[in-house]
Amino acid sequence: MAYDDEEPEPERVTDPEAIERSRQGIRELYEVRRNVLRWVYAGLGLLAIIVIVLAMTR
């Protein structure tokens, strides 16, 4: 992604509390994404089992 020279550079966060809040938010987002992926894989596995069972019974 190209950087637009006309836009000001974002300020760096130097406050330790703000950094920790940001890290906590990233951790929470990671956990949510991991749980969603787990459910998606479980659903795909269930669909695969259903397709196999249907294919074998016909």
C-alpha positions in Angstrom: 0.0 0.0 0.0 1.5 3.3 -1.0 1.8 6.1 1.5 0.2 9.4 0.6 2.6 12.2 1.3 -0.2 14.7 1.9 -1.7 12.7 4.8 0.0 13.4 8.1 1.9 10.5 9.6 -0.1 8.8 12.5 1.2 9.6 15.9 3.1 6.9 17.7 1.5 5.6 20.9 4.0 6.0 23.7 1.7 5.7 26.7 2.2 2.2 28.3 -1.4 1.9 29.3 -2.6 2.7 25.8 -0.1 0.1 24.4 -1.4 -2.5 26.8 -5.0 -1.7 25.9 -4.2 -2.1 22.3 -2.4 -5.4 22.9 -5.4 -6.6 24.9 -7.7 -5.7 22.1 -5.5 -7.6 19.6 -5.5 -10.7 21.9 -9.3 -10.6 22.2 -9.7 -10.3 18.4 -7.3 -13.2 18.0 -9.4 -15.3 20.4 -12.6 -14.4 18.6 -11.2 -15.3 15.2 -9.8 -18.6 16.5 -13.2 -19.5 17.9 -15.0 -18.6 14.7 -12.5 -20.7 12.7 -13.0 -23.6 15.0 -16.8 -23.5 14.4 -16.4 -23.1 10.7 -14.1 -26.1 10.5 -16.6 -28.1 12.6 -19.4 -27.1 10.3 -17.4 -28.0 7.2 -16.5 -31.4 8.8 -20.2 -32.0 9.5 -21.1 -31.2 6.0 -18.4 -33.5 4.6 -19.8 -36.3 6.8 -23.3 -35.7 5.6 -22.2 -35.7 1.9 -20.3 -38.9 2.4 -23.2 -40.6 4.1 -25.6 -39.5 1.4 -23.3 -40.6 -1.3 -22.9 -44.1 0.2 -26.6 -44.6 0.8 -27.7 -43.8 -2.8 
